[in-house]
Amino acid sequence: MSVPETDSTLSAPLALQDQPVERVIRGDVEYVVLGTAHVSRSSMEAVEAMLAHEPFDAVAVELCESRAQGMRDPEAFKQMDLFKVIRQGKAGMVAASLVLSTFQKRLADQSGIQPGAEMKAAMDGAEQRQLPLWLIDREVGTTLKRAWRSVGFWQRFGLLGGLLASVFEREQIEQVEIEKLKQGDLLESAFSEFASESKPLYDSLIGERDAFMAARLRQEAARSSTAETPTRRVLVVIGAGHLKGLCEQLRTQQDDPSAKVAALAATPPKARWPKWLAAALVLLVFAAIGYAFHRNTALGAQALRDWIVFTGGFAALGALVAGAHPLSIAAAFVAAPIKPFRPGIPAGGISATAEAWVRRPRVVDFDTLRDDIVHWSGWWKNRVARTLLNFFLVSVGTIVGEYSAGIHIFKSLV
């Protein structure tokens, strides 16, 4: 239920006026939910005023553990083990996270306030008052994976385009427009119109997180109920785009909160059809090469050469476009044609590993990474960014090469 305005809310300080606030009681706990803009000075001031104006037993923030750690230690990413990232197949996810951080930085540069300053204010306020801090959001990596796998093959190209556009768009954002982020979500804003036009994508970015955060609040409240001093009032600081959905979930959710959290935190399995389609294509191509040898040794040799030239050539072209070292380009050319014989190890991973080995990232590359990748040229200048770009372009080149080789080989047999 929503709580009507009391004397304390009516006499709230100026910083809290016109700020979106909902008060929901669930069981013995009152949740005071403050909606904020992630890049807004007034939102930061509202958080500070709320903590100073009202007593709370705990503070909950729209952060996951990794994002909270990033705020506590902004330099932590400099300890990233690039070889481990590539080996574990996380290069694409790291690149996507960096792209999102550049979108936040562009907003910060134009607004004069760091992204998530209101979350940092809530964390600092909880620490100063020795209040428990509840991190209630889903891990950003899980959200990105669920969003990616919620849409079709062709929509993913649109997502990539929208994500890149959010980084390289140079148009100034007025303060009024930044305040409008109170009506949306930062992730949703980064993906532009795709989030609003695609229900599966919107659910992954917004709807599921509303349900997840409500379940996390209930889960933490249940844990605290057995303590000597159970939690009775919680300040919940979230992006205002989640305000309505979260409050509705808090009022109506009946699922076991731990089971709900586990279900929404799970990464959905990859669709199998792309893998089977790729495997079927490779099998057909090799069957065609075998048939070509059966018909004529020279024809078979030509078909095998086409496979090597197309797959290796396009992969090497990807490395060349990424500005890779000649050894990395050679690694891409050699690795791509033999990809079917070493499943699970992409040519992009081998080429990127070679690039990171030959051109080891320097301390300065990690120091300037976030600043460099705001500009398109920085992806080629910074060694960390270039290694990630190399991974992506070689992987794309290998796929293009496989399809091109298949088409050429089948045409030669007709």
N, C-alpha and C positions, 0 to 999 in steps of 0.2 A: 504494500500500500504506500501511497505517497503521503508525506507528512505535511500538514498545512503550515503556513508561515507562523513563526512564533515571534515573541518580542526580540529574541536574539537575532533572528534573521532579518527582521524589519529594521533593526538598528545596525545592520552590517556596515562596515566601512566602505568608503567610496570605491576602493579597488574591487569590491565584490558586486557592485551595482552593474546590472545588465550582463552579468556572467551567468551562463547556463548551469543551474544547480538543481538536482533532484534529490529528494530524501525518501529512501525506501526502507521499510522495516520488514525484516524476515526473521521469524522466530524471536529471539531475544536481542537481536542485533539491529542497530540503525546504521544504514549506509548513507553517507552524505557524498553524493556523486557530483564531482565538479568537472564540467566539460571544458576542455582547453583547446587552443590552437597550438600546434607543436612549434611554431615559430611566431611568437607573439610576446611582447614585453608585458602587456596587460594580463595575459594568462599567468605569467610567472609571478606578477605582483598579487594576483588573485589567490594563488596557492599560498604565498607567504601570509597574506591577510587572513585566510581561512584558518591556518594553523595558529595564528596569533589570537584570533577572535573566539574560537570554539575549542573545547577540550575533546581529545580523541584518545582511544586506547590503541589504535594501530593506523598505519598509513599504507594504502595499496596503490600501486602505480602500474600504468600500461607499459610494462617493460618485461622482457624475458631475461634470463640470466646473462646471456651473451651481450645483449644491448646494455644492461645495467653495468656489466663489467667494463664495457667500452666507455661508458660515462665516468666510471670511477677512475679508469686508467686509459685516457685517450691515446697513449703511446703504446698500448699493448700490441696493436697490430704489427708493430715493428719487429716483434719477436716471431713473426710468422715463419714457419719452415716451408719454403717454397717447394722443395723437393717432396716433402710429405704431402702437401696439398695436391701436387700433380699425381703422385703415386696412388693416393686414395681416391682419385677421380673427382676432387672437389674444386678444380680450377674454375669451372663454369659458375658454381655457386659463389665462390669468392669474388669473381669478376662482377656478378650481379649485385652482390652486397656493396662493392666499391662504387658501382654506378649509382645505386640508391643513395650512398653517402654523398656523392657529388651533387645530386639533386638537393639534398638538405643543405649542403654548403652554399649552393647558389642562392637559396632562399636566405641563408644566414648573412651572406655578404651584402645582400640588398636590404635586409631588415635591421642589420646591426645587432642581432641577437643569435646566439647559437641554437641550433635545433635541439629540442628537448630540454630547454632551459627550465621549463616549469616542472618537468620530471626530476631534474637535478635539484630544484628547490624543494620538492617534496621529499626526496631522499635525504637531503641535508637537514631539513626540518625534523624528520623522524629521528635522525641521529642525534641532533642537538637536544631533543626532548626524551631521548632514550625510549622511543616507541618502536614496536616491532614493524619491520618493513615487509610487505607482501608483494612479491613480483608475480603478477597475475596473467601476463600476456603469454601467448604461445611462442615458442622459439621461432625467430624470423626465418631461419633456414627451412623449417617445416612448413611455414606458411607459404614461402616462395615455391617449394616443391609441390604442395597441394594445389596452388594456383596454376602452376605450369601444367600439371597433369589433369587439371579440370577442363581444359579447353582442347579443341581439335588441333590437328597438325598445322593447318593453314593459319589459324588464329595466333599460333605461337610466333609467326613472323611479324604479325601486327603488334604483339606484345613487345618483341625486341625493338621494333621501330619506335613504339611509344616510349619505351624505357630510354633509348638512346636520345630521342628528341627532348626528353625532360632534362638531359644533361647538357646538350649542346645548344639549346634554345637561348639566345642572348637577350631577348626582350626583357626589359626591366619589369619587376613585379611591384606594383604599388602596395602601400601598407594596407589599404582597403581590401585589396585582393588577398593579401596574406591573412587578414582577419576572416575572410570567407572560408579559409580552411577549417574554421569551426563547424562548418556544415559538412565537412568531408573527412577523409582519412589521408594521412601522408602517403601510404602505399597506394591508395586509390588514386591520389593526385598524380603520382609518378607514372602510373599506367594510363593516365588520361582517360579518354572516352571509353576505352575498352572495358573498364570496370563497370561502368554504368550500363553498357550495352550487352554485357554477357552475364547472365544470372549465375552460372557456375563460378565465374571469376569473382563476381561480387560476393558470393557466399564464402569463398575461400578467404578473401581479403577482409571482409567485414562481418558477415553473418556468423560464420563459424567462430570467429574470435569473440564476438559478443557472448555466444553460448559458453565458450571456453573460459572467458574471464569471470562470468557469473558463477560457473562451477568452481573455479579456483577460489573465489570469495567464500562460497559456501563451505568448501573443503577446509580453508584456513580457519573459518569461524568454528567449524566442528572440532578441529584440533584444539583451539583455544578454550573451548567450553569445559575441558577437563582440567584446566589450569587453576591455580589458587585464585587468580584474578581474571575471570573470563572476560573476553572482549565484548563490549557493549556498543561502542561507537567507532566507526571506521571512516576515515576520509579516503575516498576513492578518486584518484586523479587520472582521467582518461581523455583521449581526444574526443571532442564534442560530436564527431561523427558516430561515435559508439554510444552516446548517452542514451538515446531512446531505446536502442536494441538491448543494451546491457540491463537497463532498468526493467524492461519487459521480461527478460530472461530471469532476473532476480525474483520477480513476482510470481512467475508461472512454472519455473523448472521443477520437475518432480523426480528426475533421474537421480540415482546415486551419484554424488559429485565426483568421487574418485573414478568411477567407471566412465563418466562423461569426459573427464579430463584425459583419461587414457585413450579413449576412442578418438577424440579430436587431436591428440598429440601424435597419433600414428601416421606414418608416411604411407600413402597409398601405393600399392605395387605399380611398377611400370606396366604400361600396356604391352602385351606380348606381340601384337600384330606387327609393329614396326620391325622388331627383331626377326620374327618369322619371315616377313617380307624381304628383309635384307638377306637373310640366309637363303631363302628360295632363289633370289636373284643371283647370288654368288654360285649356288649349285647349278643353276641354269647356264650361267656363263661358262663354268668349268666343264659342264656337259657339252656345251657348244664347242669349246676348245678341243675336248676329247674327240668329238665327232669330226672336227676339222682335221685333226691328225689322222683319223681313220680314212678320211677321203683322200688326203694328200699331205705328206709331211711338210711341204713348203707352206700349205695353207694353214696347217696347225701351228707352225712356227710363227707365222704372221699374226694369228689370233692371240697367241701367248705374248708376242711382242706388244700387240695393241693393249692387252690388259696391263702390262708393266708400264707402258708409256703413258696411258691415260690416267691410271690410278696414281702412279708415282709422279707424273707430270703435274696434275692438278694439286696434289698434296704439296709438292715442292713450290708450286706457284703461290699457295696459301702462305707458306713460310716466307717466301720472297716478299709478298705484299706486307707481311708483318715486320719486315726489316730484319729478319733473322740472320744469324751468322751463317756463312757457307756450310759449315759442318752441320748445323741444324737443318738447313735446306736439303743436304745430302741424306741426313737421317730420315727426313720426311719422304724422300723419293724411294729409299730402300724399304722403309717400314710399311708404306701404304699397300704395295702389291701383295705382301705376305700377311696382311691383316687377317684373312680367313683362317690362317694356320695358327694364330695366336689370339683367340677370342678373349675379350676383356681388357686387352691392352691396346688402346687406340693409337693410331699413328701420331695424332696430336700430342699425346702424352710422351711418346718417345722423342719427338722433335723438341718439345718444350723442355724436357729433361736435359737434352743436349745443349739447348740454349742457356739454361740456368747454370750448367756446368762450365760452358765456355765463357759466358759473360755473367759471372757471379754478381748478383745484386749487391751494390754498395750500401753503406749506412745511409748515404745521402738519398738513395733511391727510395728507401722506406720513409725517410724524413719528409720527402716532398711528394710522396705518392698521391695523396688526396688532392693536393694543389695541382699536380701535373695532369691528372686525368680529367679535370674540368674542361681542358682544352683538347681538341682532337689530336693535335700534334704531340701532346704529352704521352699518349699511348705508345708512340714510337720512341720517344726520348727516354722515358723511364724504364729501366731494365726489368723491374717487377711487372709493370703493366705490359711491356712488350712480350714477356714470356707468356702471360695469360692470353694476350692477343694471338700469339703464335699457336698456342694450343687450340684456340677456337677456329682460326682460319685454316689450319692444317686438317682438322677434323671435318670441317665443311668441304674442303677441297677433296678429301678422300672419298666422301659420299658422292660428290659430283663426278669424280673420276670413275667410280664404280658403275654408275648409271651410263655415263658416256661410253665407257668401254663395252658394256653389254650391248648397247644400241649399235655400235660400230661393228662388233663381232657378228651379231645376228644379221646385219645387213650384208656382210661379206659372204655369208653362207647362202644367201638367197640367190 
